[in-house]
Amino acid sequence: MAGHSKWANIKRQKARVDAVKGKTFAKLSREIIVAARAGVPDPDGNFQLRNAVEKAKAAGIPNENIERAIAKGAGQLG
């Protein structure tokens, strides 16, 4: 038995899942930023950005995070 406290078990499992999710979100956000810097910050005119956005949506990244990454890559955010 992995400890008796139910909360301790939930916390341990959640930490593991959150770490994987955070790593995925960071990787895909970086990919979007690089693609937006490399070309037009519009997915319709930038094939690399369109692919990165599709991957991000498939991974379940919220639209707000995707838009923020595009704005950051375009130089509209700090």
N, CA, C and O atoms as a CHARMM CRD file, in Angstrom:
* protein
*
  312
    1    1 MET  N      0.84000  -1.17600   0.00000 PROA 1      0.00000
    2    1 MET  CA     0.00000   0.00000   0.00000 PROA 1      0.00000
    3    1 MET  C      0.89000   1.24700   0.00000 PROA 1      0.00000
    4    1 MET  O      1.81900   1.35400   0.80100 PROA 1      0.00000
    5    2 ALA  N      0.60500   2.16800  -0.88700 PROA 2      0.00000
    6    2 ALA  CA     1.43200   3.36300  -1.05100 PROA 2      0.00000
    7    2 ALA  C      1.00800   4.45600  -0.08600 PROA 2      0.00000
    8    2 ALA  O      0.59200   5.53300  -0.51400 PROA 2      0.00000
    9    3 GLY  N      1.10600   4.19600   1.19000 PROA 3      0.00000
   10    3 GLY  CA     0.69100   5.18700   2.17300 PROA 3      0.00000
   11    3 GLY  C     -0.78900   5.05000   2.47500 PROA 3      0.00000
   12    3 GLY  O     -1.54800   4.50600   1.67300 PROA 3      0.00000
   13    4 HSD  N     -1.19100   5.53900   3.61900 PROA 4      0.00000
   14    4 HSD  CA    -2.57000   5.34400   4.03200 PROA 4      0.00000
   15    4 HSD  C     -3.46200   6.52400   3.67100 PROA 4      0.00000
   16    4 HSD  O     -4.66200   6.35700   3.45200 PROA 4      0.00000
   17    5 SER  N     -2.87800   7.71200   3.61000 PROA 5      0.00000
   18    5 SER  CA    -3.66300   8.91100   3.36200 PROA 5      0.00000
   19    5 SER  C     -4.10400   8.98300   1.90400 PROA 5      0.00000
   20    5 SER  O     -3.27700   8.94300   0.99200 PROA 5      0.00000
   21    6 LYS  N     -5.39900   9.09000   1.69700 PROA 6      0.00000
   22    6 LYS  CA    -5.92800   9.18200   0.33200 PROA 6      0.00000
   23    6 LYS  C     -5.41500  10.44800  -0.35600 PROA 6      0.00000
   24    6 LYS  O     -5.07100  10.42200  -1.53800 PROA 6      0.00000
   25    7 TRP  N     -5.36600  11.56500   0.39500 PROA 7      0.00000
   26    7 TRP  CA    -4.90100  12.81700  -0.19900 PROA 7      0.00000
   27    7 TRP  C     -3.44600  12.70800  -0.63500 PROA 7      0.00000
   28    7 TRP  O     -3.07700  13.24300  -1.68000 PROA 7      0.00000
   29    8 ALA  N     -2.61900  12.03000   0.14100 PROA 8      0.00000
   30    8 ALA  CA    -1.20400  11.86900  -0.22000 PROA 8      0.00000
   31    8 ALA  C     -1.07700  11.11300  -1.53500 PROA 8      0.00000
   32    8 ALA  O     -0.23100  11.44100  -2.36600 PROA 8      0.00000
   33    9 ASN  N     -1.91200  10.10900  -1.72100 PROA 9      0.00000
   34    9 ASN  CA    -1.88400   9.34200  -2.96900 PROA 9      0.00000
   35    9 ASN  C     -2.34200  10.19700  -4.14800 PROA 9      0.00000
   36    9 ASN  O     -1.73800  10.15200  -5.22000 PROA 9      0.00000
   37   10 ILE  N     -3.40000  10.96900  -3.95600 PROA 10     0.00000
   38   10 ILE  CA    -3.90900  11.84400  -5.02000 PROA 10     0.00000
   39   10 ILE  C     -2.85400  12.89200  -5.36200 PROA 10     0.00000
   40   10 ILE  O     -2.59700  13.16300  -6.53500 PROA 10     0.00000
   41   11 LYS  N     -2.24100  13.48300  -4.32700 PROA 11     0.00000
   42   11 LYS  CA    -1.23600  14.52300  -4.52400 PROA 11     0.00000
   43   11 LYS  C     -0.04300  13.98800  -5.31600 PROA 11     0.00000
   44   11 LYS  O      0.46600  14.66000  -6.21300 PROA 11     0.00000
   45   12 ARG  N      0.39100  12.79300  -4.98300 PROA 12     0.00000
   46   12 ARG  CA     1.53800  12.18600  -5.66700 PROA 12     0.00000
   47   12 ARG  C      1.21300  11.94000  -7.13800 PROA 12     0.00000
   48   12 ARG  O      2.02000  12.24200  -8.01700 PROA 12     0.00000
   49   13 GLN  N      0.02600  11.39000  -7.40100 PROA 13     0.00000
   50   13 GLN  CA    -0.38100  11.09600  -8.77900 PROA 13     0.00000
   51   13 GLN  C     -0.58600  12.39300  -9.56700 PROA 13     0.00000
   52   13 GLN  O     -0.18600  12.48700 -10.72800 PROA 13     0.00000
   53   14 LYS  N     -1.21000  13.39000  -8.93300 PROA 14     0.00000
   54   14 LYS  CA    -1.45500  14.66900  -9.60400 PROA 14     0.00000
   55   14 LYS  C     -0.14000  15.36400  -9.94100 PROA 14     0.00000
   56   14 LYS  O     -0.01100  15.95300 -11.01400 PROA 14     0.00000
   57   15 ALA  N      0.81700  15.30200  -9.05700 PROA 15     0.00000
   58   15 ALA  CA     2.11700  15.93400  -9.30900 PROA 15     0.00000
   59   15 ALA  C      2.78200  15.31000 -10.52700 PROA 15     0.00000
   60   15 ALA  O      3.36400  16.01600 -11.35100 PROA 15     0.00000
   61   16 ARG  N      2.69600  13.99700 -10.64100 PROA 16     0.00000
   62   16 ARG  CA     3.29600  13.30000 -11.78000 PROA 16     0.00000
   63   16 ARG  C      2.61100  13.70800 -13.08100 PROA 16     0.00000
   64   16 ARG  O      3.28000  14.01300 -14.06800 PROA 16     0.00000
   65   17 VAL  N      1.28500  13.71200 -13.08400 PROA 17     0.00000
   66   17 VAL  CA     0.51000  14.06300 -14.27900 PROA 17     0.00000
   67   17 VAL  C      0.73200  15.52700 -14.65400 PROA 17     0.00000
   68   17 VAL  O      0.89900  15.85000 -15.83000 PROA 17     0.00000
   69   18 ASP  N      0.73400  16.41100 -13.65700 PROA 18     0.00000
   70   18 ASP  CA     0.93800  17.84200 -13.91400 PROA 18     0.00000
   71   18 ASP  C      2.32600  18.12700 -14.47600 PROA 18     0.00000
   72   18 ASP  O      2.48900  19.01300 -15.31500 PROA 18     0.00000
   73   19 ALA  N      3.32200  17.38100 -14.01900 PROA 19     0.00000
   74   19 ALA  CA     4.68500  17.57600 -14.52900 PROA 19     0.00000
   75   19 ALA  C      4.75700  17.22500 -16.01000 PROA 19     0.00000
   76   19 ALA  O      5.37800  17.94500 -16.79200 PROA 19     0.00000
   77   20 VAL  N      4.12900  16.13100 -16.39300 PROA 20     0.00000
   78   20 VAL  CA     4.12700  15.71200 -17.80200 PROA 20     0.00000
   79   20 VAL  C      3.36100  16.72400 -18.64500 PROA 20     0.00000
   80   20 VAL  O      3.80900  17.10800 -19.72500 PROA 20     0.00000
   81   21 LYS  N      2.20200  17.15600 -18.14600 PROA 21     0.00000
   82   21 LYS  CA     1.38000  18.11900 -18.87700 PROA 21     0.00000
   83   21 LYS  C      2.11400  19.45000 -19.03500 PROA 21     0.00000
   84   21 LYS  O      2.08600  20.04600 -20.11200 PROA 21     0.00000
   85   22 GLY  N      2.76100  19.91200 -17.98900 PROA 22     0.00000
   86   22 GLY  CA     3.51000  21.16400 -18.04600 PROA 22     0.00000
   87   22 GLY  C      4.65100  21.10000 -19.04100 PROA 22     0.00000
   88   22 GLY  O      4.91100  22.06300 -19.76300 PROA 22     0.00000
   89   23 LYS  N      5.32900  19.96700 -19.07800 PROA 23     0.00000
   90   23 LYS  CA     6.43700  19.78500 -20.01500 PROA 23     0.00000
   91   23 LYS  C      5.92300  19.82900 -21.45400 PROA 23     0.00000
   92   23 LYS  O      6.54200  20.44400 -22.32300 PROA 23     0.00000
   93   24 THR  N      4.79100  19.17300 -21.69800 PROA 24     0.00000
   94   24 THR  CA     4.19000  19.15800 -23.03300 PROA 24     0.00000
   95   24 THR  C      3.74200  20.56200 -23.43700 PROA 24     0.00000
   96   24 THR  O      4.01300  21.00400 -24.55400 PROA 24     0.00000
   97   25 PHE  N      3.05600  21.26300 -22.52900 PROA 25     0.00000
   98   25 PHE  CA     2.57600  22.61600 -22.81600 PROA 25     0.00000
   99   25 PHE  C      3.75000  23.53400 -23.14000 PROA 25     0.00000
  100   25 PHE  O      3.68000  24.31600 -24.08800 PROA 25     0.00000
  101   26 ALA  N      4.82900  23.44600 -22.36100 PROA 26     0.00000
  102   26 ALA  CA     5.99500  24.30600 -22.57500 PROA 26     0.00000
  103   26 ALA  C      6.64800  24.01000 -23.91800 PROA 26     0.00000
  104   26 ALA  O      7.03100  24.92800 -24.64400 PROA 26     0.00000
  105   27 LYS  N      6.77400  22.73800 -24.24500 PROA 27     0.00000
  106   27 LYS  CA     7.41800  22.34400 -25.50600 PROA 27     0.00000
  107   27 LYS  C      6.62000  22.86200 -26.70200 PROA 27     0.00000
  108   27 LYS  O      7.18500  23.43400 -27.63400 PROA 27     0.00000
  109   28 LEU  N      5.30400  22.65700 -26.66600 PROA 28     0.00000
  110   28 LEU  CA     4.47100  23.08000 -27.78900 PROA 28     0.00000
  111   28 LEU  C      4.36000  24.60500 -27.87000 PROA 28     0.00000
  112   28 LEU  O      4.29100  25.16100 -28.96600 PROA 28     0.00000
  113   29 SER  N      4.34200  25.27700 -26.73200 PROA 29     0.00000
  114   29 SER  CA     4.30900  26.74700 -26.73700 PROA 29     0.00000
  115   29 SER  C      5.58600  27.29700 -27.35700 PROA 29     0.00000
  116   29 SER  O      5.54300  28.24500 -28.14100 PROA 29     0.00000
  117   30 ARG  N      6.72300  26.70000 -27.00300 PROA 30     0.00000
  118   30 ARG  CA     7.99900  27.11400 -27.58100 PROA 30     0.00000
  119   30 ARG  C      7.99400  26.91300 -29.08600 PROA 30     0.00000
  120   30 ARG  O      8.49900  27.74900 -29.83600 PROA 30     0.00000
  121   31 GLU  N      7.41400  25.78700 -29.52600 PROA 31     0.00000
  122   31 GLU  CA     7.32600  25.49000 -30.96100 PROA 31     0.00000
  123   31 GLU  C      6.50100  26.56100 -31.68400 PROA 31     0.00000
  124   31 GLU  O      6.86300  26.99500 -32.77700 PROA 31     0.00000
  125   32 ILE  N      5.39200  26.98300 -31.06600 PROA 32     0.00000
  126   32 ILE  CA     4.53300  28.02000 -31.65100 PROA 32     0.00000
  127   32 ILE  C      5.28800  29.35400 -31.71900 PROA 32     0.00000
  128   32 ILE  O      5.22400  30.05400 -32.72900 PROA 32     0.00000
  129   33 ILE  N      5.99700  29.69900 -30.65000 PROA 33     0.00000
  130   33 ILE  CA     6.74700  30.96100 -30.61300 PROA 33     0.00000
  131   33 ILE  C      7.79900  30.99000 -31.71400 PROA 33     0.00000
  132   33 ILE  O      7.94100  31.99200 -32.41400 PROA 33     0.00000
  133   34 VAL  N      8.53500  29.89600 -31.86600 PROA 34     0.00000
  134   34 VAL  CA     9.58300  29.82300 -32.89800 PROA 34     0.00000
  135   34 VAL  C      8.97100  29.93600 -34.28800 PROA 34     0.00000
  136   34 VAL  O      9.50900  30.63100 -35.15100 PROA 34     0.00000
  137   35 ALA  N      7.84500  29.25400 -34.50800 PROA 35     0.00000
  138   35 ALA  CA     7.19100  29.29800 -35.82100 PROA 35     0.00000
  139   35 ALA  C      6.67000  30.70000 -36.12600 PROA 35     0.00000
  140   35 ALA  O      6.75400  31.15600 -37.26600 PROA 35     0.00000
  141   36 ALA  N      6.13100  31.39000 -35.11400 PROA 36     0.00000
  142   36 ALA  CA     5.61500  32.74800 -35.32400 PROA 36     0.00000
  143   36 ALA  C      6.75200  33.71900 -35.63200 PROA 36     0.00000
  144   36 ALA  O      6.57800  34.65400 -36.41400 PROA 36     0.00000
  145   37 ARG  N      7.91900  33.49900 -35.01700 PROA 37     0.00000
  146   37 ARG  CA     9.07400  34.36600 -35.28700 PROA 37     0.00000
  147   37 ARG  C      9.64400  34.11000 -36.67500 PROA 37     0.00000
  148   37 ARG  O     10.13800  35.02700 -37.32900 PROA 37     0.00000
  149   38 ALA  N      9.57300  32.86000 -37.12000 PROA 38     0.00000
  150   38 ALA  CA    10.19000  32.46700 -38.39200 PROA 38     0.00000
  151   38 ALA  C      9.44200  33.02200 -39.59900 PROA 38     0.00000
  152   38 ALA  O     10.04000  33.22500 -40.65600 PROA 38     0.00000
  153   39 GLY  N      8.15400  33.26500 -39.45400 PROA 39     0.00000
  154   39 GLY  CA     7.37700  33.73900 -40.60000 PROA 39     0.00000
  155   39 GLY  C      6.27300  34.67600 -40.16900 PROA 39     0.00000
  156   39 GLY  O      6.41700  35.43600 -39.21100 PROA 39     0.00000
  157   40 VAL  N      5.18400  34.61100 -40.87900 PROA 40     0.00000
  158   40 VAL  CA     4.01600  35.45000 -40.60200 PROA 40     0.00000
  159   40 VAL  C      3.31400  34.90700 -39.35400 PROA 40     0.00000
  160   40 VAL  O      3.14300  33.69300 -39.24100 PROA 40     0.00000
  161   41 PRO  N      2.90100  35.76500 -38.41500 PROA 41     0.00000
  162   41 PRO  CA     2.22600  35.27100 -37.21700 PROA 41     0.00000
  163   41 PRO  C      0.75500  34.91800 -37.45700 PROA 41     0.00000
  164   41 PRO  O     -0.07600  35.05400 -36.55900 PROA 41     0.00000
  165   42 ASP  N      0.44500  34.46800 -38.66100 PROA 42     0.00000
  166   42 ASP  CA    -0.90900  34.06000 -39.03000 PROA 42     0.00000
  167   42 ASP  C     -0.84300  32.60900 -39.50100 PROA 42     0.00000
  168   42 ASP  O     -0.13400  32.31300 -40.46300 PROA 42     0.00000
  169   43 PRO  N     -1.56800  31.69400 -38.84600 PROA 43     0.00000
  170   43 PRO  CA    -1.50900  30.28000 -39.22800 PROA 43     0.00000
  171   43 PRO  C     -1.90000  30.00800 -40.68100 PROA 43     0.00000
  172   43 PRO  O     -1.46000  29.01400 -41.25900 PROA 43     0.00000
  173   44 ASP  N     -2.72200  30.87800 -41.28200 PROA 44     0.00000
  174   44 ASP  CA    -3.12600  30.66900 -42.67500 PROA 44     0.00000
  175   44 ASP  C     -1.96100  30.88300 -43.63600 PROA 44     0.00000
  176   44 ASP  O     -1.89000  30.23300 -44.67900 PROA 44     0.00000
  177   45 GLY  N     -1.05200  31.78500 -43.29400 PROA 45     0.00000
  178   45 GLY  CA     0.06700  32.09200 -44.17500 PROA 45     0.00000
  179   45 GLY  C      1.38500  31.47300 -43.74100 PROA 45     0.00000
  180   45 GLY  O      2.41100  31.68300 -44.38800 PROA 45     0.00000
  181   46 ASN  N      1.36900  30.71100 -42.65000 PROA 46     0.00000
  182   46 ASN  CA     2.59700  30.13700 -42.10800 PROA 46     0.00000
  183   46 ASN  C      2.35300  28.65400 -41.82200 PROA 46     0.00000
  184   46 ASN  O      1.71200  28.29800 -40.83400 PROA 46     0.00000
  185   47 PHE  N      2.87500  27.79900 -42.70000 PROA 47     0.00000
  186   47 PHE  CA     2.63400  26.35700 -42.59500 PROA 47     0.00000
  187   47 PHE  C      3.19100  25.78200 -41.29600 PROA 47     0.00000
  188   47 PHE  O      2.54100  24.95500 -40.65600 PROA 47     0.00000
  189   48 GLN  N      4.38300  26.20800 -40.90500 PROA 48     0.00000
  190   48 GLN  CA     5.02100  25.70400 -39.68400 PROA 48     0.00000
  191   48 GLN  C      4.18000  26.07400 -38.45500 PROA 48     0.00000
  192   48 GLN  O      4.01100  25.26300 -37.54400 PROA 48     0.00000
  193   49 LEU  N      3.66200  27.28700 -38.44000 PROA 49     0.00000
  194   49 LEU  CA     2.82400  27.74400 -37.33300 PROA 49     0.00000
  195   49 LEU  C      1.51000  26.97200 -37.30400 PROA 49     0.00000
  196   49 LEU  O      1.02600  26.60200 -36.23400 PROA 49     0.00000
  197   50 ARG  N      0.93300  26.73200 -38.47800 PROA 50     0.00000
  198   50 ARG  CA    -0.32000  25.98100 -38.54900 PROA 50     0.00000
  199   50 ARG  C     -0.13900  24.57900 -37.97000 PROA 50     0.00000
  200   50 ARG  O     -0.98900  24.10500 -37.21600 PROA 50     0.00000
  201   51 ASN  N      0.97000  23.91000 -38.32100 PROA 51     0.00000
  202   51 ASN  CA     1.24000  22.57400 -37.78400 PROA 51     0.00000
  203   51 ASN  C      1.42800  22.60800 -36.27300 PROA 51     0.00000
  204   51 ASN  O      0.93600  21.72900 -35.56400 PROA 51     0.00000
  205   52 ALA  N      2.13700  23.61600 -35.78000 PROA 52     0.00000
  206   52 ALA  CA     2.37100  23.74100 -34.34300 PROA 52     0.00000
  207   52 ALA  C      1.05900  23.97000 -33.59700 PROA 52     0.00000
  208   52 ALA  O      0.84800  23.40400 -32.52500 PROA 52     0.00000
  209   53 VAL  N      0.18100  24.79400 -34.15900 PROA 53     0.00000
  210   53 VAL  CA    -1.11700  25.06300 -33.52900 PROA 53     0.00000
  211   53 VAL  C     -1.98100  23.80300 -33.52900 PROA 53     0.00000
  212   53 VAL  O     -2.66700  23.52400 -32.54500 PROA 53     0.00000
  213   54 GLU  N     -1.95300  23.04800 -34.61400 PROA 54     0.00000
  214   54 GLU  CA    -2.72100  21.79800 -34.67300 PROA 54     0.00000
  215   54 GLU  C     -2.23400  20.80500 -33.62300 PROA 54     0.00000
  216   54 GLU  O     -3.04400  20.14700 -32.97000 PROA 54     0.00000
  217   55 LYS  N     -0.91600  20.69400 -33.45700 PROA 55     0.00000
  218   55 LYS  CA    -0.35000  19.80500 -32.43500 PROA 55     0.00000
  219   55 LYS  C     -0.78700  20.25400 -31.04300 PROA 55     0.00000
  220   55 LYS  O     -1.13800  19.43100 -30.19800 PROA 55     0.00000
  221   56 ALA  N     -0.76100  21.56800 -30.81400 PROA 56     0.00000
  222   56 ALA  CA    -1.13300  22.11400 -29.51000 PROA 56     0.00000
  223   56 ALA  C     -2.60300  21.83500 -29.20300 PROA 56     0.00000
  224   56 ALA  O     -2.94800  21.46500 -28.08100 PROA 56     0.00000
  225   57 LYS  N     -3.46100  22.01300 -30.19500 PROA 57     0.00000
  226   57 LYS  CA    -4.88600  21.74400 -29.99100 PROA 57     0.00000
  227   57 LYS  C     -5.12400  20.26400 -29.72500 PROA 57     0.00000
  228   57 LYS  O     -5.96800  19.90600 -28.90400 PROA 57     0.00000
  229   58 ALA  N     -4.37900  19.40200 -30.42000 PROA 58     0.00000
  230   58 ALA  CA    -4.51200  17.95900 -30.21000 PROA 58     0.00000
  231   58 ALA  C     -4.06800  17.57200 -28.79700 PROA 58     0.00000
  232   58 ALA  O     -4.58700  16.61700 -28.22000 PROA 58     0.00000
  233   59 ALA  N     -3.10900  18.31600 -28.24600 PROA 59     0.00000
  234   59 ALA  CA    -2.61000  18.03300 -26.90000 PROA 59     0.00000
  235   59 ALA  C     -3.50100  18.64100 -25.81900 PROA 59     0.00000
  236   59 ALA  O     -3.30900  18.37300 -24.63300 PROA 59     0.00000
  237   60 GLY  N     -4.47700  19.45900 -26.22500 PROA 60     0.00000
  238   60 GLY  CA    -5.41900  20.02700 -25.26600 PROA 60     0.00000
  239   60 GLY  C     -4.98200  21.34800 -24.65900 PROA 60     0.00000
  240   60 GLY  O     -5.45200  21.71900 -23.58300 PROA 60     0.00000
  241   61 ILE  N     -4.09800  22.05600 -25.32500 PROA 61     0.00000
  242   61 ILE  CA    -3.67500  23.36300 -24.82600 PROA 61     0.00000
  243   61 ILE  C     -4.80900  24.36100 -25.07700 PROA 61     0.00000
  244   61 ILE  O     -5.35200  24.40900 -26.18100 PROA 61     0.00000
  245   62 PRO  N     -5.17500  25.16200 -24.06000 PROA 62     0.00000
  246   62 PRO  CA    -6.25700  26.14000 -24.23500 PROA 62     0.00000
  247   62 PRO  C     -5.93000  27.17000 -25.31800 PROA 62     0.00000
  248   62 PRO  O     -4.76900  27.51800 -25.53000 PROA 62     0.00000
  249   63 ASN  N     -6.97200  27.64800 -25.99700 PROA 63     0.00000
  250   63 ASN  CA    -6.80500  28.63900 -27.06900 PROA 63     0.00000
  251   63 ASN  C     -6.11500  29.90700 -26.57400 PROA 63     0.00000
  252   63 ASN  O     -5.34100  30.52400 -27.30600 PROA 63     0.00000
  253   64 GLU  N     -6.39400  30.29000 -25.34700 PROA 64     0.00000
  254   64 GLU  CA    -5.77900  31.49400 -24.77700 PROA 64     0.00000
  255   64 GLU  C     -4.25500  31.34000 -24.73300 PROA 64     0.00000
  256   64 GLU  O     -3.52900  32.28500 -25.03900 PROA 64     0.00000
  257   65 ASN  N     -3.77400  30.16500 -24.35700 PROA 65     0.00000
  258   65 ASN  CA    -2.32800  29.91600 -24.30800 PROA 65     0.00000
  259   65 ASN  C     -1.72300  29.92800 -25.70600 PROA 65     0.00000
  260   65 ASN  O     -0.61300  30.42300 -25.89900 PROA 65     0.00000
  261   66 ILE  N     -2.44600  29.38600 -26.67900 PROA 66     0.00000
  262   66 ILE  CA    -1.96800  29.35700 -28.06200 PROA 66     0.00000
  263   66 ILE  C     -1.86000  30.78500 -28.59400 PROA 66     0.00000
  264   66 ILE  O     -0.85400  31.15300 -29.20000 PROA 66     0.00000
  265   67 GLU  N     -2.90400  31.59000 -28.36400 PROA 67     0.00000
  266   67 GLU  CA    -2.90100  32.98000 -28.83100 PROA 67     0.00000
  267   67 GLU  C     -1.78400  33.78100 -28.16700 PROA 67     0.00000
  268   67 GLU  O     -1.14500  34.61200 -28.81200 PROA 67     0.00000
  269   68 ARG  N     -1.55000  33.53100 -26.87500 PROA 68     0.00000
  270   68 ARG  CA    -0.48900  34.22800 -26.15300 PROA 68     0.00000
  271   68 ARG  C      0.88000  33.86300 -26.72300 PROA 68     0.00000
  272   68 ARG  O      1.75100  34.72400 -26.84600 PROA 68     0.00000
  273   69 ALA  N      1.07100  32.59200 -27.06900 PROA 69     0.00000
  274   69 ALA  CA     2.35300  32.15200 -27.64400 PROA 69     0.00000
  275   69 ALA  C      2.57900  32.78300 -29.01900 PROA 69     0.00000
  276   69 ALA  O      3.69800  33.17400 -29.34800 PROA 69     0.00000
  277   70 ILE  N      1.51700  32.87900 -29.81700 PROA 70     0.00000
  278   70 ILE  CA     1.63600  33.51800 -31.13900 PROA 70     0.00000
  279   70 ILE  C      1.99300  34.99500 -30.96900 PROA 70     0.00000
  280   70 ILE  O      2.86500  35.51000 -31.66900 PROA 70     0.00000
  281   71 ALA  N      1.31600  35.67800 -30.03300 PROA 71     0.00000
  282   71 ALA  CA     1.59300  37.09800 -29.78700 PROA 71     0.00000
  283   71 ALA  C      3.02700  37.29100 -29.29900 PROA 71     0.00000
  284   71 ALA  O      3.69500  38.24900 -29.68900 PROA 71     0.00000
  285   72 LYS  N      3.49200  36.39100 -28.45400 PROA 72     0.00000
  286   72 LYS  CA     4.86200  36.48500 -27.94400 PROA 72     0.00000
  287   72 LYS  C      5.86800  36.29800 -29.07800 PROA 72     0.00000
  288   72 LYS  O      6.87100  37.00800 -29.14300 PROA 72     0.00000
  289   73 GLY  N      5.60400  35.35400 -29.96000 PROA 73     0.00000
  290   73 GLY  CA     6.48800  35.11800 -31.09600 PROA 73     0.00000
  291   73 GLY  C      6.48200  36.26600 -32.08200 PROA 73     0.00000
  292   73 GLY  O      7.49000  36.54100 -32.73400 PROA 73     0.00000
  293   74 ALA  N      5.34100  36.94000 -32.19200 PROA 74     0.00000
  294   74 ALA  CA     5.21800  38.06800 -33.12100 PROA 74     0.00000
  295   74 ALA  C      5.79700  39.35300 -32.53200 PROA 74     0.00000
  296   74 ALA  O      5.91100  40.36100 -33.23000 PROA 74     0.00000
  297   75 GLY  N      6.16200  39.31800 -31.25400 PROA 75     0.00000
  298   75 GLY  CA     6.74300  40.49700 -30.61600 PROA 75     0.00000
  299   75 GLY  C      5.71600  41.43300 -30.02400 PROA 75     0.00000
  300   75 GLY  O      6.04400  42.57200 -29.68900 PROA 75     0.00000
  301   76 GLN  N      4.47800  40.98400 -29.88500 PROA 76     0.00000
  302   76 GLN  CA     3.42400  41.82800 -29.32900 PROA 76     0.00000
  303   76 GLN  C      3.37700  41.74200 -27.80800 PROA 76     0.00000
  304   76 GLN  O      2.76800  42.58800 -27.15400 PROA 76     0.00000
  305   77 LEU  N      4.01800  40.72200 -27.24900 PROA 77     0.00000
  306   77 LEU  CA     4.11600  40.56300 -25.79600 PROA 77     0.00000
  307   77 LEU  C      5.58300  40.57400 -25.40700 PROA 77     0.00000
  308   77 LEU  O      6.46500  40.37500 -26.24300 PROA 77     0.00000
  309   78 GLY  N      5.83200  40.81000 -24.12100 PROA 78     0.00000
  310   78 GLY  CA     7.21100  40.83700 -23.63500 PROA 78     0.00000
  311   78 GLY  C      7.75500  39.51800 -23.52200 PROA 78     0.00000
  312   78 GLY  O      8.91000  39.35800 -23.12600 PROA 78     0.00000
